[in-house]
Amino acid sequence: MQSLFPSPKLLNLAFSGCSQTALPLFEAQTKHNSKWQARQELYPVWSVADDAKNKAAKLSDAAVTEFEKASSKTQRKAGHIELYSPKYYAACTFGGIMACGLTHTIVTPMDLVKCRRQVDAKMYKGNFEAWGKIGRAEGFRGIYTGWGPTFWGYSVQGGLKYGGYEFFKKFYADLVGEENFHKYKTGIYLAGSASAEFIADIGLCPFEAVKVRMQTTIPPFAKTTLGGINYIVGKEGVGGLYKGLYPLWGRQIPYTMMKFASFETVVEMIYNYLPGSKSDYGKGAQTAVSFTGGYIAGILCAIVSHPADVMVSKLNSNRQAGEGVGAATSRIYKDIGFGGLWNGLPVRIVMIGTLTGLQWMIYDYFKIFMGLPTTGGAAPEKGKA
């Protein structure tokens, strides 16, 4: 007896817009399906998702192809870059400029709230409340207050830090010899990063002074980076740009030592855990490892350097005329106490973790782009190339 209800086959033909000419094709497609297998033709959303996935894969392949073309063209123009040559250190310096300048500028809204809460813990209850108040009072541009000195300062600092680290790491490794380097590599990472950051902070300090004052004065005391520099120099002389240098060293040198040493250690641990060796993994996998190692390193950096970060913000915004660094530090600590040194830590952990992960990913992607190996990895075993 014929059923009163239409079969699934007829329903599919009716609602999918198929004609009767599609019936043989439909039967051929469904003939081999088991009773346990889901039938894609009954779920139009399924095919839409597959189409989107296929298009995304094609776009990704196209992007990789364009990246390879641009990379090959750049490498031909630049010529062969020998490891630890002046050209190598120049490439690492440029990679550091890209990694730090861009990432610090992107997180300016988080940095703005962090600095204001460090100066006055009662100013905002949370980040979203802060951004809402700033946006309503100053517009979208207000949320990015201080982006100019941030970009220029951390571009200078990033170039000197990453390029300097590559130089000093090799310099100290050569001093102790290859065998001792593998024994005491963490000490080499710490010494190399500290030396690089010592120099990098001299370039960063003037821009950091302008940034902090711009972010912690309402309305901002200057609208542009150059305007801020001229204002400080006019009132306090060139020394006014460097009065936060000692606290900056106190914040940035431990921060960078933790950043580079922990990154190298975490990346080596990841590759030791994964099957095979580092060279078995492609560019995407290696930069994913770089991001992971950088994020973990960033969390540790934020914790280690946060008290000094609070003090730098306080000194740049709340130091009295003619007051020495030691006297100002003592006065501020009496005002805020030990607990006050940790104001804004959660937001800084998120900010620095994300920022550091992105920095290492960008830096290593640039090294790949220039035909150079990514940073870190397990030491080669004896007897292996």
Secondary structure, 3 states (H helix, E strand, C coil): CCCCCCCHHHHHHHHCCCCHHHHHHHHHHHHCCCCCCCCHHHCHHHHHHHHHHHHHHHHHHHHHHHHHHHHHHHHHHHCCCCCCCHHHHHHHHHHHHHHHHHHHHHCHHHHHHHHHHHHCCCCCCCHHHHHHHHHHHHHHHHHCCCHHHHHHHHHHHHHHHHHHHHHHHHHHHHHHCHHHHHHCHHHHHHHHHHHHHHHHHHHHHHHHHHHHHHHHCCCCCCCCHHHHHHHHHHHHCHHHHCCCHHHHHHHHHHHHHHHHHHHHHHHHHHHHHCCCCHHHCCHHHHHHHHHHHHHHHHHHHHHHHHHHHHHHHHHHHHCCCCCCHHHHHHHHHHHHHHHHCCCCHHHHHHHHHHHHHHHHHHHHHHHHHCCCCCCCCCCCCCCCC
